[in-house]
Each structure stands twice: as C-alpha cells, then as structure tokens.
Amino acid sequence: MISVPDKVTLDGLEQKWSAIWEEREIYRFDDSVPAEAIYSIDTPPPTVSGSLHIGHVFSYTHADIIARYQRMQGHEVFYPVGWDDNGVPTERRVQNYFSVRCDPSLQYEPDLVPDSSAKELRPVSRANFIELCEQLTQLDEQVYEMLWRRVGLSVDWSLTYTTVGSRSRKVSQAAFLSLLAKGEIYQNSSPTLWDVDFQTAVAQAELEDRPVAGKYHRVRFQVAGGGQVEIETSRPELLPACVGLVVHPDDTRYQSLVGQRVLTPLFGVPVRVIAHPLADPEKGTGAAMVCTFGDLTDVTWWREGQLPLRVIMGRDGRLLDGIVFGSDQFPSEDPERANALYGELARRRSVAARERVTELLLESGDLLGTPTNVQHAVKFYEKGDRPLEVVASRQWFLRLLSHRAAFIARGEELDWLPPHMRVRYENWVRGLNADWNLSRQRFFGIPIPVWYPIDAAGEIDYDRPILPAMEDLPIDPHSQTPHGFQESQRNQPGGFAADPDVMDTWATSSLSPQLAGGWLENPERFAKVFPMDLRPQGQEIIRTWLFYTIVRSELGFGALPFKRALISGFVLDPDRKKMSKSKGNVVTPLPLVERFGSDALRYWAAGGRPGVDTAADEGQMKIGRRLAIKIANATKFVLGTLARTESPPEMVAPHPLDLSFLAVLDEALNEATVRLEQNDYTGALETIERCFWEFCDDYLELVKVRAYGDPTEVELPLVTLSEAGRASALATLRIANELLLRALAPYQPFVTEEAWSWSHDESIHRNAWPQPGEGLRRLTADSSAVQGEAAVDIFRAAQEVLTEVRKIKSEHKVSPKTPVEQVVIRDTGDRLRSLGAALGDLAAAGVVRSIALQEEGSVPAIEVLMDPEVG
C-alpha cells in the first residue's frame, strides 16, 4: 500500500519518529540472543553539568551510525547510554545554581528550600547538599535525554545508567574491595597535589600545565663553615619550608659543598646540600632550593635525598598557624627572630606571603638584585583557577607504576582507529610518575566503603580498616554502621569513624562496561557483551577514560574491556579554533537542530573522519538538509510513478539500462559495506551519496519517459515504449530507491524512516542492510549474467552522453527540454554496443531526435548538434 503525502516536509520528523521508535521498542536490546549475535558499544557517559555542546553530538553520531549499521546487518546491538553525575563539575554547578556550599558539620534540614538568588553561599549539611546535587542532575539528565532523542541516537533507554546511584555504588565499591583484597589498592599519607579552591586531591591525569607570569628571586644562603650560595626561586614564600639545596653531581662549582650545611635566610634553619641528576646546571645559578613542597620535583628530591618534612602550606592555600621555630621539626639558629618573621606570614595566601618575604629579604640584604620577570609552566587542576599546591595528606591509591608493561601490551592488542592514537596512549603510560590517587575530598560521589576503629585515646587507627561484606553493598559509611557497632559509637573513643572521602569520578566511569553490562546484577548478560566490540570517545580522554578503563579491566578481569577504540577529532569553531567555554566560542546543538534538522546535523558529523579535527560548518549542514529533502522528494517521485497504475505491467525481461544501474548501485553498496566494516563511516557515506545523486540526476531522468509510458511531446524516432520496458523501469525505481533508503538510514534516520513508511509498515531501522547482488536478484533470476564491467558500462556510457548534452544546452542557455537535432558518438565498438541498449532512454532524457554511433579509435568523443535556429 502506497500512501504519499501531498506535501513533503522535514518539519516535526524528529518528534514524530522518536516517539514511535520508543513506543514500538525499535531499539530495545534482546537479552535472549546468543553472544555471537551481539554487537556491544561502550558509550561515554557525558558529564551532567549544564549543557551539551556540538562536540558531543559530533562523536556520539559516529557511534550511532555504526550501531545502526550493525543492527541492520543482523546484530542485536547492545547500546546503552550513561550520565556522569558525580565529581567537581556537578558540585560547582549546584553551588552556583542554588547558592549553597556544603558544611558536613551541620545537621540535615528536611524541608530545605534554597534561595538561588542569594549573593552569599548558604552552608548546608552534607545530606542536603547531596539531595540538591541529585535534584539538579536529574533535571539536567532530562534535558540531555531530550537532545539525544532529538538527534536520533538509537540507544536502549531502558539500559540507562548513572555514575551516582545504587547500582553504580555497588559496582564501584565491589571493584574497590576486590582490588583492595588483591593488594592493588593501598592507603598512604604522602605529598599530594591539592586544589585549594575545590579542597580536593588531584590525580596526574587531571593535571594541566598553564603559562603563568612570575619572578625569579636571587637569594643568598650562608654556608655554615663560611661563604655563601646563591639560588634562584620563584616561590620565596616557601623559605620556611626549605629542607635542603640541590645541585647536579657533575657541577664542579658546587661539588665541594655537597654534604655541607647552609643556613636559610631570615629563618636560620640549617639544611643540607645534596646532589641529584634532576638539578639543571643551566637553570639559574645551578643550585636550587628544596621545599616541602613547592612542586613534584621537590617531592622527588625530598624522598630520594631522605630530607626532613617541614609542611607550612595548609589545604586552604594559606600558610599554617602554629609553626614553631626552635622545635625539633623547625630547628633555627635564631628562633626568636624566625618566629617573629613567620608570624607576619601565617594565614596569608601564597601571593601575599611571597610579597612580604620579598620585602623581608630585601631588608636583610639576602635578596640580590631585582627580581626578574619570567613566564613558566605551572600545574593546575584541569577545572581549577589557581595553581595547585603540594600538601601531605592521607589518600587511597591504585597501583599503576608496577603494571606499566601490562598496560602497554593491552594498548598494542587494541585495534585503534585511527592507528596513530595508540602513540598518545603509550606516551601517557610511559610518562606515569605516580600511582592513581583514587580518593577525593568531595561530597557528591561514590563513598569509599571503609570505616576505621578508634582506640580508647580517641586516635583513628588507619592501619586496620573495617570493611563491609560484599553482600552488604552498596553502603554509605556516613549513614551506616559497621557490623558490631552502634550509631552512638560514631566518632567516639572505642568506636569507629567513616572514611571521609569519595572516589575519583573516573573510578566509576572507568567501570562503564561493568555498569552498563550488568556485571553484578546480570552476569549472564555481562558474559555476552564483555569485552565490548567498540569504544567510541574523544582523544582528550585517552589518558583518563580509555586508560583507566583498561586499568580496571586488566587488574580486575585480566582482559581488554573493548576490542576497538574509535577516537574522534576535535570540533573547531567556524574560524577553525578549538572550542572552549573560557573562549566563549562553544556552539550548542539545539539551535542548529531547529534551523537545519537533526538529519542535517548528523550529515555534518558523519563528515568528520576518526581523529580528524572538524569545523562546525553550517555550509555542510545545509548540504545535509538538501540531501534529506532530496531523499523525500525522490521517494515521492518513485512512489508516485508506481502509483500511476493500479496493476503494474508484466515484465517480460529486464531492460539492459536498468540492470546496468543496479550493477552500478551494487558496486557502490559493496564498497560502502567494506568501509563500514572498518568503521569508515565517512568514506561509506561519500560512496552512497555519490550513487544516490547519480540515481536522482541521471537514472531517474533517463527512465522517466519509459516509466511513465507516455509519448514524448517532441517526435523522437528512437523512443519506443513498451509495457515490458515500463515494467522493468518501475521495478528498478522501487528496488533502487529502497536500497538507497536503507543505505542512508544510519546517517539520516528520520527522513529515511518517513520516506520508507509511505510504502512499508515495518521500521527501516529493523530492515536489513543491502546485501551483495540484492538489487540484481530482485530484478532478474540470473544476476550472474549481468555482473562485471560490461553491465556497468551501459549506464556509465549513457550518463556520459547525457552529461554532455546538458552541458551544450547550458552553454546555449536553452531549456533542458529543447530538442537536439543529433548526437554523434565516436568510440570503440564494445562501448558503442553497450550504449546501443540505452539509446531510446538517452534520446528521451536529452530530447534527441537522432543518435549516430561511429566506431572510431579508442578516445571517446561526443558531438552535440543543436537545431541551427538554436545554435
């Protein structure tokens, strides 16, 4: 039954079909199928912290094209979607949205109503703060889901997961306890990179080097036995934390000083001169100050030089109160003076303390010359605004350094697309200098499932953690008690204390295959979908999401988590600059969907090859919209032509031109299939689209008269109409249109579903991908007889002549319907014989009165002779 609308429009297709797909469960995953019939995709859970940008649509579309293709190839596609709720971005958004901040010391308020317009942040309890986080993320998730449905992601919404919630807590905590039991997770109090604004530790993967303007201060140290040593430092405020000087072992200027003691200026603390190969003889004076801690190099010098620990920087970014010079930890030649000077620095932030120390050094004569301006790289938390400090704190770590060889081997085993992205992964693994800091000093996240006993003196015993049983998970140690304890014993001598921290957000996101696949709640399904077939993601999270997922899978399951990694390029703004919120050049997708339609936006995204940066080009979106409109109009023409007769004529034998075009189409679809099997969605689209336009611009025009069966307005002797020829044309139009619709369906799902529905009841997206030779088999019982170059040549030869006729008419500035007196074609005998079968269609399409074929040489030539009055 054919039912074609009077007017073709793209308006409203997204809302119409997304609702129908959900109602009919078109993309619902069937758990009952065997593992070999499943294609599984590990999709990235985007951070729910405001709004999605066009880069999300870009990379998610790539995955969706592959998912749709695999589904049409007969696979049951496991394609969930997740939301990354926890972490710093969510907490920052909640603070800004509700004007609140978390104060764990406060009691829960059952009926809390925040004032979002308040200028000052209102302190609220931990429980209230988490409730607000959950409330806002649920709203954001609804917005995200609406956009994903609008752009046509063919995910199974019943499989949606979040990185905060009962299921994710259970999976994350079970994986934590499992690796803890294996000895792969450990706790340690050590120097840790710390963000003073977010008040949390930061892992190596979250670091970002940024250029910062500073000054080098040349400072004089007195040698205990006489003489002096000059050093240069950009952080003189850390002089109270100085524990040594370091020089290069081969620097002859200082070899006699190695092992000697010098006195720090202002504070008179004796420190030792050590030698270390990381000291740079070419930097500054060649001698450097070691503090605990200015940066990670200080940590290395401190640890390997076995130097004392003198921490003066607090977690709030201010110099600590209570530092006493003259004590065992802070010895001094003049403690009274040292304490007086430090009293001027305590509770100051770094910059203010730096300014005051500079003044004091100038007054004491220990500042030599004028500080010189310098631009140097400083480590920041990727989401932070101020340089990181290094503070001593107790944290949980997962072992990385001892497994680097295994991680490299897994990277070699993985199929990378594009292949050069593996180098980025390997460089990251080889550059690791610390284990993974798993714990974060935040509130909204997965609680670390640990309690600690408190002894009779009220001291927490961190060396004997109390662990829950696996069957008790998930747990919140802040609201639940360990077995054998009562709530009244919380934080009391002889009682227990909850671990105060939550896990790094990547500690949960790195378990996305386990979360989505049902590791704990559906082990039968998990065994079928794990390892996943595909991991699509951006290149900027190779060092985090991809690496950490491999880490968790290797250490927890002894396998790769996925077989192939599809890495997207960056999306650039129209000026080809990388988008970022700080630059204000981020493009949001919804206005583009409103203007061009989702199919057009998907078309633009499909043009971005793996690993290649792509500009947000509205010109390509306009081309995509034009393609969608043409798909609808071409289908309307084909179905309208078919509907002109109630009983289609009987086809005695297929027309050679029809067989030839189906052979051309078969070649294109076979090439597209090969490309899509390699996840080359861009190359496949280029091939399909090229053939689609040949169908619309050339084949339709060539067979239009034969398909209509109506005599031409101009007498054309070569044009003879027959019922058999018409039947062949009508059948070919239907076959070719359906094959092209199915091939374009993964790219433009809305318009292809709409066009398909005009003549079919079932969804195009549950139909089969075009199979080799399918069109030819549908037109003739013996497809082998029309395979090969000879079959293709008929259409190609006719196409070439028609193109030349159009060109000449265009040059003469006449209507395409203007008759041509004669076309003379000179070519080889074989090509002329191929063309002979299409002369009637060619004459009808070009309005040609006569065509002369002349066998002449091997170089083809076409001469178009217009009516003398026209010429």
N, C-alpha and C positions, 0 to 999 in steps of 0.2 A: 504494500500500500504506500503510494507516494503522496506526501502532503507538504507542499512547498509554500511558505508564506508569500503573501503578495509583495511585501517589502522586506528586504534583507537589512538587518541592523546588528551591530555588536553590543548595543546598549543593554545592560542588565543580564548579560550571559553569565557573569561570574556568580551573581547571587542565585540565579535560577539553577545552574548546574551544580554548584557546591551543595545546595540544599538537597537536590535529587540524589547526588552521589552518597551523601550521608544517609538519607532515608533508605536507599537501596543497598547500603553497605558495600559499595563497589570496591572499596579498598580495604575491607576487613580481612585480617590475616586468619588463615585457617590452620589451627594448631594440629589438625589431624594428618596433614600431608607428611610424607617421609622426608628425611633430611636432604636427600639428593634433589628434591623438587623445590627446595627453598633457596632464595637469594636474600641475604640479610645485609642491612645497611646500618652502620653505627653513626647516627647523625649527631652533629654538635649541638649541645643544649645552650642556646644563647643566654647571655646574662640578662636577667629581667630587672632592668634598672632605668626604665623610662620609655625609650622608643627604639624601634629597629631602624636601621639605615639601609641604603640601597645595596651596600656590600653584603648584607645578609641575604637579600633576595637574589643577588648575583650567584653566590656559592650554593645556596640551597636549591636554586633552579637546576644547577648542574646535576646534583644528586637526584632530583626528581625526574629529570629526563631519563637517567639511567634506570631508575626504579620503574618508570612507566614502560620503558623498552623491555626490561627483564620480565615484567608482568605479561606483556604481550607475547613474549617468547615462551610462555607456558609456565614460568616460575611462580610459586607462591612467594610474594615479596614481603619480607619482614622489615617494616619501615616505620619505626616509632618516632615520636618527637619528644624532646625533653626541655625543661626550663631550668636554668641555673639560677636558683633563687638566693643562695647564701653568699656571704662574702662582703667585702668592703663596699662595693658599689651599691648594694641594696641598703646597707645601713646608712650610707651617706644620703641616699635618696629619701629614706624615711626621716632622717634628721631634718632635711631641708623641707620636705613636704608637710610634716606635722609640727615642725618647730619643737622637737624634743631631743633629749640626749639620755643615754642610759646611765643610771646610777644603781649598781647592784645592791647598795646598802639600803635602798628604800623598799617599803612594803608594797605589795600588789594592790592596785585600786580596781575593784570590779567594774565600776561604771565610769572609767576614764574617758573623757571627751577632750581631745587635744585641740588647742587653738592654733590652727595653721597660720593665722595672720600675726602671731606674736613675734616680736622682734628678738626677744631673748629665748634661747633654747630652754624649755622646761625639763627639769630632771624627772625621769620616770623609772619605775622598777624594771628589773631585767624581764620579768614576765610580761609586763605591759609593753615593753619595747618590742619583744618578740611577737606579741599579738599584732602590733602595728605593722611590723615587717610582713607578717603573713597576710594581713588585710590588704596592704598596698601591692604586694607581689601577685595576689590573686586578681586584682584589678588589671595589673599590667599584663598578666598572662592572657586574660580575656581579649585585650587589645591585640596582643601578639597572635593569638589564635585566629582572630578575625582577619588579620592581614595574610596569614599563611593560607587560610581558606580562600581568600580573595585572589591570591596569585596561583592557586591551583595545586598546592602540594598534595600529593596522593598518599598521605600518611594515614595510618590507622589511629584515629584519635582515642580509641579505647586503650591503646598502649602507652598513652602519655605518662611521663614520669617527671619528677622534680628532684632537685638535689637537696631539698629540705622536706621532710615528711617522714612518716612512719617507715615506709619501705626503704627509702634511701638511708635513714638512720640505721636500720637493721643491717643492710648490706655493708655500709661503711664501717660500722662498729664491728661486725663479724670479720671483715677483712683486716681491720686493725688488730683485733685479738689474735687472729690466725698468724699474722706476720710477727706479732709480739712473741707468740709461743715458739716460732721458728728462730727467734733471735735477730730478725731483720729490722725490728723496731726497737729503739732504746731511748732512754731518757738521760739528759746530760745538762749540767749547768756550765755554760760556756759563753764566750763572746758571741753576740748575735746582732745582726743588722736590725735596726729598730726605727720605725717611723714614729716620730714624736707627736704627730698630729693624730694619726689613726690609733696610736698606742698599741702597736702590734709588731711582732716579729715579721720579717720578710725573708722569703726564700730566694736562692740565687736566680731562679727562673723569672722572678718578678722584678728584677733589677733593671734599671735604665740609666745609662750614662748621659748626662746633660752638661753642656758647657756652662761654667759659672765663672763670673769675674771675681778675682781675689787679689791678694797682695802677698808677695814674699817678703818676710821679715828676716833680716840677717841678725842673729842673736849670738851673744858670746857666752860660752861656758868656761868656767875656771877649772884648770887641771889641778887635782889635789896636790901634786908634788911641785907645782909651779908651771906657768904657761897658760895658754888658753886654746880653745877650739871654737871655731865659728861654724854655725849651721844655718840653713835657711828653712823656714817653715811658713806655711800659710795659715796655721792654726796655733798662734802663740797662747791662746786661752787654755790650751791643754798642757802648758808647762807644769801645773801642779800634779798632773798625771804622768809626768815623764819618768820612765824606768830605765832608760839607757840611751846611748848613742850607738849608731851602727855605721860601719864603713865597709868598703869592699876588701876582701882578703888580699888582693893584689895591688891595692892603692898604696904606693910607697910613702906617700905623705903622712899616713896615719898608722903604719904598721907598728911603730914603737909605742903607740898609745893603746893598742888592743890589750884588754885586760886591766887597764888602769881605771881609776875612778876620777870623775869630774863632778863638779857641783852645779846644780841647776841655778840659773839666775833667779833673783827675787826670793826663792824659797829655800835655797841652800841644801837641797837634798842630794846626797851622794849617789851617783849612778855609775854603772859600769859601761865601758866601751867594748862593743863586740864586733866581730867580723861576720859578714853574711854576703853570699853571692848576689842577692837581690838588690843590694845597695848599688846605686848608679854613680860611678866616679865623675860622670859628665854632668850630673844634675846638681845645681847649686854649688856648694863647696865640696861636695863629695861625701860629707858627713851628714847624717840625718838623725832627727830626734825620734825615739821610740816612746809612744804613749799608750796607755791602756784606756780607751783605744781611739785612734783617730780614723783609721781605715783598716781594711782587711790585711794590708801588708804589715801593719803594726801587729796584728794577731799572729801572723807567721813569725815575725821577729821575736815577739814575746814568748811564743810557745817553744820555738827551736832554740832560742837563747836562754831559756829557763830563767826568765826575768820575773821580778815580783809583780803583783797585781795591785794597781792603785786606781780605782774607779772613782771618778769625780762627776761623771755625766749621769743625770737622772733620766728616767724613762719619759719625763715630761719635757726633755730638751733643755732643762736648766741645770746649772752646776749645783751639786748636792750641798745641803747643810750638814753640819756635824763632822766635817773633815778636821782632824786634829793633827797638826804637825808636831813632831817630837814623839809621836807614838811609834810602836813597832812597825806599823804599816807605812807611816809617813815620817821617816827619820829626817832631821834637819839640823844643820849647824847653828841656826838661829831661829828656834821655834817661835819665839815671841813675835819676831818680825814677820815670819811666814804666816802665822795665824792671823795677824792683823791685816796683812795684804789679802789673804784668801777671804777674810770676812767681807772685803769690798766686792768680791766676785760671786759669793754664794747666792743662789737663787736667780742669777742672771742667765738669760739665754746666751747662746754661743756668740752671736754678733756683738751684743752689748759687752760681754766679758772680754771678747777679743779687743774691742776698742780700749777698755780700761787697762788691760795688760800691756797693750802697746804704749799707753801713756806712762805706765809704771816702769817699763823697760827703758823708755826714753829718759825718765828722771834718774834712773840708776846708772845710766851710761852703758847698759848692756845691749841696747838697740843700736846697731851700727848702720849709719847711712839712712837714707829714706826708703821706706818700703816700696818695692817695685810692683807695678800692675802686672797681672798675669791672668790668662784665660785657661782654665784647666777643667778636665772632665771629672765630675763628681757623681757619686751613685745616689739615685733616687729610687723610691718605690714607684713603680710604673703609674700608679694612680695618685701619688703624693705630690705635694707642692714644695716641700723643704728637703734639704739633703738629709740622708739617713745618718743616724749615729750608730756607734757600736757599743752596746751595753752588755753586761753579764746578766744572763737570765737562764732559768731552767726551762728546757724545751724538749719536745719529743722529736726524734729524728728517724728517718728510714734510710737504711744503708744503700748508698749509690756507688761510692768510690770503689768498693770491693767487687762490684759486679760490672764494671765498665766493659770488659771484654765480652760478656754475655749480651749486653745491650747493643754493642757494635755488631755482633753476629746476627742478632734479630733484625737490625736495620738492613743488613745485607740480604737477609732472607725475604724481606718485604718487597713487594712489587710497587715501585714508586712511579707516579705519573704527575709531572714529568720526572725522568730519572735523576736529573741533577739536584733535585731537592734532597736526595739522600745525603749529599755532602753537608748540607746545613745541619742535618740531624747528627751526623758523625762529628762535625766540628763542635757541636754543643756537648756531646757526650765526652769527647776528649778534653774539653775545656773545663769540665766539672772540677771544682776545688773544695766542695763540701757536700756532706750528705743532705738529704731533703729534710728541711725543717717543716714538720707536719702541723705543729700547733700554732694557733693564732689567738691573740688576746682580744677576741671579739665576743659578741653575744648571739647573733643570729647565725647559726651554723650547726653542724653535727657535733654534739658534745663528745669529748674524749671519754670513753666508758671506764673510768678509773676513779676509785676512792683511795685515800691514804689513811692509815691508822695514826692517831695522835697519842703520844705517850703521856705518862702521868704528869710530866712537867709542862705539857701543852705544846711540845715540839712535834711537827709533822714529820713522819718517817717516810721519805720519798723512796727509800730503797726497798720497801715491802708493799707495793701497791696491792689494793684489793680489787679483784676483777670479777665481773658478773659471769654467770654461766651463759653459754651460747643460747640456750633455750629461753633465757630471760630478756634477750634483746628484742626491740630497742629499749635503751634506758636513758634517762636524764639524771646524772648523779646529783644535780642541784635540787631535784624534787623527789628523788627516790633514795632509799637507803640500802646499803649492802646487807646481805644475809647476816643475821645475828646482831644487828644494831637497830636502835630506835631513832626516830627523828630527833628526839630530845638530846641525843648524843652528838648531833652535828656541830662541828667546830668546838667541841668540849674536850678537856683532858680525859684520856681514856676512851675517847670516841673516834670520830672519823671526820675527814674533810674531803669534799669533792674536788676533783681536778678542775681548776677554774677555766680551762681553755676549750676552744672548739677546734675542729680540724680545718686545715687549709682547704679552701673551696675546691682546689684541684684534687685533693684526696678523695673527694666524692665524684667529681666529674671524670676522673681517670677510671672510674668503675662503670662508665656508661654502658659497656657491653653486658656487665653483670646486672646492672639496674634494669635495663630495658629487656634483656633476655630472660630474666626470671631465675637467676642463679639459685636463690634460696626458696622462693615460693613456687617455682615451676621448673624444677630441674630437668624434666623431660623435654620441655621446650628449649631450655638453655643448651642442652646437649645437641639439639638440632641446629641452632643458629650460631653457636660459638665454635670456632672463631668466625667473626663476621666476614662477609665477602668484600665489603667496601667500607672505607673510612674517608668520607669527603670532609675537607676542612681548609681553613686559611693557612697561609705559610707563616704568619706571625705567631701561631700557636703550635708550631712544630716542637719547640723547646718545652712547652708546657703540656697541652692536652695530649698530643701524639706521644711524646716521650714518656710522660707519666703513665699513660695507658699501657704502653709497652712494659714499663717497670712493674706495674701491678700485675699484669698478666704473666710476665716472666717469673716473678718471685712467688706469686700466688697459685699459678696454674701451669707453669712450665711450658707456655706456648705463646705464639704471636696472638694478639687479640683480633687481628683482621689480616686479610690476605693482600689487599691493595690499598694504597693511600692515594687519593685524588686531591691534589693540592691546588687551590685556586690562586690566581693572581690578586693583586690589589685593585680596588676600584679607584680611579682617579677622577678628580673634578673635570669639568669641561676644558680647563686650561692644562690638563694632564698633570696636576699636582695631587699628591696623596691627600685623601680626605682625613680630617681630624676635627674633633669638637673644638679644640683650642684655636684652630684657624678659622672656625666658623664656616667651613666650606662643605659640610656634610649635607648630602642630598637625601631627603626622606622619600620613601617609595610611594606612599599613598596618593599624593597629588599626581604623580606620574601615571599611576593606575587609573585615576579619574580622567586624565587627559587622553591617554593613549590606549588604555585597556591592558589587562593582565597578559594576554597573549603577546602583545607588542613588547611589553617589558621582558617577558621570557625570551622572546626572539633576540632582543639585545643581549641578554645574559648568555644565551647559547653561543654568541659570537666570541665569548671570552675563553680562549683555549686554556687548558690547565697550566698554571704557573705564569701566565702572561698577564701583565697589568692591562686593564681595560678602562677607557674613559666612559663616564656616564654620558653617552652620546644620544641626545634626543633625535638626531637625524636617523640613527639606526632604529630607534623606537618607532619613528614614522614609517620606515620601511617595513617594520614588523606589523604595524597596523594595516598597511597597504596589502601585505600578504594575507592577513586574516580576512580582510574584505574580499580579496580575490578568491580565496578558498570558498567563501559563502556564495559569491556570485557564480563561480564556475560550477559549483554543485547545483545551484539553482538552474543554470542553463542546461546541464546534463539531464537533471531530473525532469525539467520542463520539456525537453526534447523527447524523452522517453514517454512522457505522459500525453503526448500529442495523439497517440493512437491507443485505443483500448486493447487491441490484440496485436502485439508486436509481430512483424512478418517473420516467416520461417527463414532461417539462414541455411542456404544450401552448402556454401563453402566460405570460409573466412576470406576477406579481401586482403591481398598482399600488403597494402599500406597499413592496415590495422594490425596485422601480425608483426610488421616491422616496428611499429611504435611500441607494441607490447614487449618486443625484444629489447628496444632501447630502454624502456622503463625497467625491465628485468635487470639489465646491466647496472642501472643506477641503484636499484634497491639492493642488489647483491653487494655493491661497493659500500653502500651505507651500512649494511649489516656488518660487514667486516670491520668498518670503522667503529661502530657502536660496541662491538665485542671487545674492542681495545679501549673503550670509553672515550673515543674521539668523537664526542657529540657535535663539535663544531664542524669537522670535516664531513660528517654524515649529513648534517643539515644543509651544507653547501651543495652536496650532491643531490639530495632530494629536492631542494628548492630549485636548482637549475632545471631538473627534469619537469618539475611542476610548471614552470613558466614555459617550457617547450610544449607541454601539453596545452596550456591555455593559449599561447600566442601562435603556435604553429599547427599542432594536430587538430585542435578544435576548428580552426579556420579551414584546414584542408578538407575535413569531412563534413562540414556544416551542411552543404547543399545535399550531399548524399544521405546524410542522416535525416534531414527534413523531408527528402523525397519530392521536393517541389521544383518545377522547371526554373531556370535562371531567367532574369529579366532580359538579358542580352543573349542573343543566339550564339552559343558556344558549341561548335560541332563535336569537340572532344568529350563533352559531358553527356554521358548516357546514364540514366537512372534505372535501377532495378530493385525489386523487393529484396533480393538476396544481398545486394550491396548495402542497402539501407539496414537490413538486419545485422549485418556484420559491424557497421558503424555504430549502431545503437548499443550493441553488446559491448563493443570495445570502449565506448564512452563510459558505460556503467562500470566496467571492470577497472579501467584505468583510474577513474575518479575514486572508486572505493579503495584501491591500493594506495593511492596518494594520500587520501584522508587518513588511512591507518598509519602510513609512514610519518605523517606530520603530527599525528596525535600526541606523541610525547612532548613536542615542542609547543604546540598551540592547542591545549586540551579543550578549551571552551568552544572555540568556533568549530573545531572538528567534531566535537560531540553534538553541537547544534545541527551542523550540516548532515551528519550521519543519521540523526533522529528523524529527518524528513522522509527516510525510506527504510528505517530499521527500528525495531523495538528494543533490542538489547544495546548496552553501552559499547561504544567503540573501544573503550579502555579495557574491556574484558574480551575483546576480539583478538585474533591472532596477528602477530607481526607478519608482513608479507613474506611468503616463502619463495625460494628459488623456482622460477618457471611457473608460478601460480597463475599469472595472467594468461600466459600462452595455453596452459592446460584448460583453463576455463573457456577459451575461445575455440580450441581445437583439441581433438582427442590425441593428436600426434604432435606434441610440442617439439620433439626432437627434430622434426623436419624443417623447423623454422629457426633453429638456433644458429648462432655464428654471425660472422661479418656480413654475409650476403643478405640476411634478413634485416640487419640494422641499416644496411646501405640504402634500402628503398626509402625509408623515412629521411635519412640524412641527405640524400640527393634531392628529394623534393623540398626539404627545408631550405637547402642552399639556394635553389632556384627561386622559391617564394621570397626569400630574403632579398635577392637581387631585384626582383620585380617591385617589391615595396620600396627599395632604395631609389630606383629610377622614378617611380611615381612621386616620391618625396622630393626628388631633385626638380621635377617638373611642376611641383606644387599643385598636384591634382588629387582628387579624391581617390581613396583606395578602390572605389567601385568603378573608376574609369577603365574602360576596356583597353587591353593591349592587343595590338594587331598581330604580333608574332614574337615568340621567344625562340632563339636559336641556341641550342646547347651542343657544344663540341666537347667530346670526352672519349674515354676508352669504351670499347664495346661492352665490357662487363658492366660498367657503371650505367651506360645508356640502357642496357637491358633491365637493370634494376629499376631505373627511373620509369621505364615504359609502363610498369604496372600502376604507376601513380599519376599518369598524365591527365586522366579525367578529373581527379581531385585537384590537381595542380591548376588546371585550366579554370575550374570553378572558383578556387580560392583567389587566384590572381586576376580573374576575369580576362582570360587569354583566349583569343579566337583560334590561334594555331600554334603548334609547337613543332619545331624542326629538330631532329636528332641527327648529328653528324659525327661519325666516328673519325676522330682526328687527333692523333698524338696522345700524349699522356698527361698534358697540362690542361685541366678543365677550363672552359671559357663559356660564359653566358652572355648573350646579347639580347637586350630587350628593345623591341621596335614598337614605338608608340604610334598611334594614328598621326599621320602628317599634320592634321589640323591641331593636335595637341602639342606635337613636337615643335 
